[in-house]
Amino acid sequence: MESSSSGCANGSRLKRSLRKNIGVRNYDENLMDELIEKHLGNTPRKKNKTIEDMEKETETEAMIALSLGFPIDELLEEEVKHRVVSELGGKQQNDYIVVRNHILAKWRNNVRTWISKDQIKETVSNEYGNLINSAYDFLLSHGYINFGVLHSGLVVSSHLPEGKEGSVIIVGSGLAGLAAARQLLSFGFKVVVLEGRNRPGGRVYTQRMGREGNFVAVDLGGSVLTGIHANPLGVLARQLSIPLHKVRDKCPLYKPDGAPINEEIDSKVDLIFNKLLDKATEFRKLMGESANDISLGLALETFRRLYGVLHSTEEVQLLDWHLANLEYANAGCLLDLSVAYWDQDDPYEMGGDHCFLAGGNWRLIKAMCEEVPIFYGKPVNYIKHGNEGVEVVSGDQVFRADMVLCTVPLGVLKNRMIKFEPELPKRKLGAIERLGFGLLNKVAMVFPHVFWGEDIDTFGCLNQDTHRRGEFFLFYSYHTVSGGPVLIALIAGEAALTSECTDSVSLLHCVLSVLRGIFSPKGIEVPNPIQTICTKWGSDPLCHGSYSHIRVGSSGIDYDILAESVGGRLFFAGEATSRQYPATMHGAFLSGLREASHMLHTIRTSHDGHMKWVSKNIGPCSDLLIELFKEPDLVFGKFAFVFDPSKKDPESMGLMKVTFKNPNNDFNDSCEKEAKNSGDNSLQLPLPLYTVLSREQAYKIQYVDGDDGSKLSILYKNLGLALAGPGGLGSLGHSLIVSIASARRVCGRHQFAVGRPKAV
């Protein structure tokens, strides 16, 4: 997924090009923290402050809330629906808004820690206790506070027993799926994620490139944080203390022969491009609903010819560059984009600078995967949903739960890669058909050194052929954040479609010809790259493209329709379900939070006898656990242990199995009560029980003097560990099972196959 966000334009998706010569190199991601601290200070707001102080703080907090999408003097539609106040309008609503804004500002002041109701009550008068409860519960359940990768997030927020709220299967481990998984786990749901690839992230994919001992991180999919103000991914970066690099606005353009663009012509065409967009806007207002059937490309070309504003080949090529940039922003050809609604999300664009994440976006993905049970290599081909719950089929395995969240890309839905039973409503099928799902490809290159200049993050090149205007039209330099001299060439529009069936060697030859055409006349030698990767997102069966856009005949309403749930069992998330933030990484993330809230609300309001809710065990099947312990890493007595082979830290977590065989053995009797508490009331021997522990704890048990009973006593009394059946291992245990199995596959050892389970 990629939102166009080079330094060549303002706006989160480069819909208009306003290049500037600004040399700011580093972006301070704590800007909001400084703003809050300036007005609020680092200490909690005291209840006895003066009226003047309180009014000043209230105004500041209102501005912070406004930057997060909350209106200054009214409620969100979501707040109205959830009845956060007993009466709309009047003093209670005004007081609620003040309390709500205070909670938002207080958490944003330090997003690295969990904020509790008690902390809010320390800074707000007791007379507003009910409003504190109402505002806090709304903000927490809807993902406005305490979200992300807080180290204690999945534990602190689990005020409910695991599985209390029901069970959910999430299809896809991209940003939407992972955001939803973490929220649902914190709400007390049982969760498992099914991922078709052998890695998490989906269209957010950071590849390691370069030479042994000098690797670099390169984002081949979604790469730019488009607008840092209020961006939830910026919050994650702050939680993880990951530096951000502002994409600098300096973006020189070059002619096909390598000569720089004349500044006067550049300014002239830039103005013409924006005027043409203005004319297209006026046109759709005049045409009304008739504009729904007209493309943006046709409108722009008609006005260009009508006004005859371009008089030279250079001007035509430069306008083509701007149009290619527009196609990049929307992952689609201009002849496919709706002139009526192509920019319907403009009012919601995130403010602030566009940024790269140091080390690549995999750092966000990696952190979000922690403590989340994910099954890799599980492409889903069938989803059945109904009053009894859901069944999700991947190959020969069946997973059952109360609800399922489908986060697959729009391209997968368009190509009918998943069969739904019953079939999706016609209304939703229509939206899937109408929305566009376009393509952006990249050629990523690692060079021996930076030859293009240390002071720029982007530069562009014009093309002689209009039909190839999107071919290597823009270059991104990642040398500031990747760990080495990395250059990425973008391919958009028609050229992106052509690149799908062009071999990588030919693409590399073409892009090097472009680079040498630019730099050789300056006396700068362009070396051959050390390594090159050419993406082919359109040919990827797990996405069939890059990101969504509004095609002719579609509108923003189709994003809302795609986001609609079906029967309270089947839910949808992903960038193509976000009307406000489509085609962005943060849009995908926010859609996951949205659906987690939706599922929580659904299950809490549906216990009315019309729907059957059964807490199902959706953890890894017993076959997988059994196979792991066929080749344990450590064995002594009745104890067996397995660990992640990629982690040698003494504090790294693993699994222990204790097997009870002799019914007359005191060792068994001492554990009978524990086994019953684990939910295994049958006590059919031999009985395997499990627990999660660290390598260090395993070694402590191993070196305890005495028999197995003595070791078991140490396990209980000294280490505070409890044994449970496979279904009682919880989310951490389930996640460990999957991660250990995956790590063993990667390491090329302990190869095994999982049989067909009855139900998982």
Secondary structure, 3 states (H helix, E strand, C coil): CCCCCCCCCECCCCCECCCCCCCCCCCCCCHHHHHHHHHHCCCCCCCCCCHHHHHHHHHHHHHHHHHCCCCCCCCCHHHHHCCCCCCCCHHHHHHHHHHHHHHHHHHHHCCCCCCCHHHHHCCCCHHHHHHHHHHHHHHHHCCCCCCCCCCCHHHHCCCCCCCCCCEEEEECCCHHHHHHHHHHHHHCCEEEEECCCCCCCCCCCEEEEEECCEEEEEECCCCCECCCCCCHHHHHHHHCCCCEEECCCCCCEECCCCCECCHHHHHHHHHHHHHHHHHHHHHHHHHHHHHHHCEHHHHHHHHHHHHCCCCCHHHHHHHHHHHHHHHHHHCCCCCCEECCCCCCCHHHCCCCCCEEECCCCHHHHHHHHCCCCEECCCCCCEEEEECCEEEEEECCEEEEECEEEECCCHHHHHCCCCEEECCCCHHHHHHHHHCEECCCEEEEEECCCCCCCCCCCEEEECCCCHHHCCEEEEEEECCCCCCCCEEEEEECHHHHHHHCCCCHHHHHHHHHHHHHHHHHHHCCCCCCCCEEEECCHHHCCCCCCCCEECECCCCCHHHHHHHCCECCCEEECCHHHCCCCCCCHHHHHHHHHHHHHHHHHHHHHCCCCCCCCCCCCCCCCHHHHHHHHHCCCEEECCEEEEECCCCCCCCCEEEEEEEECCCCCHHHHHHHHHHHHCCCCCCCCCEEEEEEEEHHHHHHHHCCCCCHHHHHHHHHHCCCCCCECHHHCHHHHHHHHHHHHHHHHHHCCCCCCCCCCCCC
